[in-house]
Structures are given as C-alpha cells and as structure tokens.
Amino acid sequence: QVQLVESGGGLVQAGGSLRLSCTASGRTFSSYAMGWFRQAPGKERDIVAAISWGGGTTYYADFVKGRFTISRDNAKNTVALQMNSLKPEDTAVYYCAAVRYSSNYYKKRSHEYDYWGQGTQVTVSS
C-alpha cells in the first residue's frame, strides 16, 4: 500500500509559478512509476507528466512541454511538479498517482495507476 499526499497548490497570476510536491508513504517508493494528472470542472482527468521509477525517463503532455518539469527524490519519497509560465487554462485539481512498475519507463493512462492522492487545487487568474 502507498499513500500519497500532495501539497503546494494555490492561487497564482498568469505567468507565475508554483511547485507541487507529492510525498509517498512506504519503503518501496523507488519501485513505483509516478504521474501527475489534472482535472478541471466538467472535464476528464488528463495526464500532465510522468516519470519512471529511477527518474531517467519522463513524459509531458503537449500542453505543458517547456513549462512544467517533473522530478523525484527516491531518498525522500517525493515527486515534484515545477510549473512555470502558468496560464488560466492550467486551473484544475492536480493529482499525484503511483503504480508499481520497475521498468525504466512511465505510465500515461489514469487507469494504469493504482494509488492516488487527494488532489490539490491550482487556480491561475488572468
């Protein structure tokens, strides 16, 4: 079992930055591929970024490429999402997700993930 707790959401003006963090419980964090998803009201949950267990492979959705960076620290059981140049359309609840996956690759689909955090609200004002 893995429990995930997100933090770092909030209200920011367009063009600003936020850093989301997700802390995982358990001693086998390094065995898990991790992902960040987001869901806006009335919309589906979309992948934002994903990272392999070792951090060597990452994925970014086209709408965040060049603006967001995913990273992880296995010694601290954390995964972060640095969000720069934020836009009003980035407003959503952001979720951290985990799946046990030892391949040096990532997972992109929400149904592939087994564990989810409670979500953190990100609001970008224009």
Beta strands, then each sheet from edge to edge (+ up, - down):
strand 1: 4-7
strand 2: 10-13
strand 3: 18-24
strand 4: 32-39
strand 5: 46-51
strand 6: 58-60
strand 7: 68-73
strand 8: 78-83
strand 9: 92-100
strand 10: 115-116
strand 11: 120-125
sheet 1: 1+ 3- 8+ 7-
sheet 2: 2+ 11+ 9- 4+ 5- 6+
sheet 3: 2+ 11+ 9- 10+
end
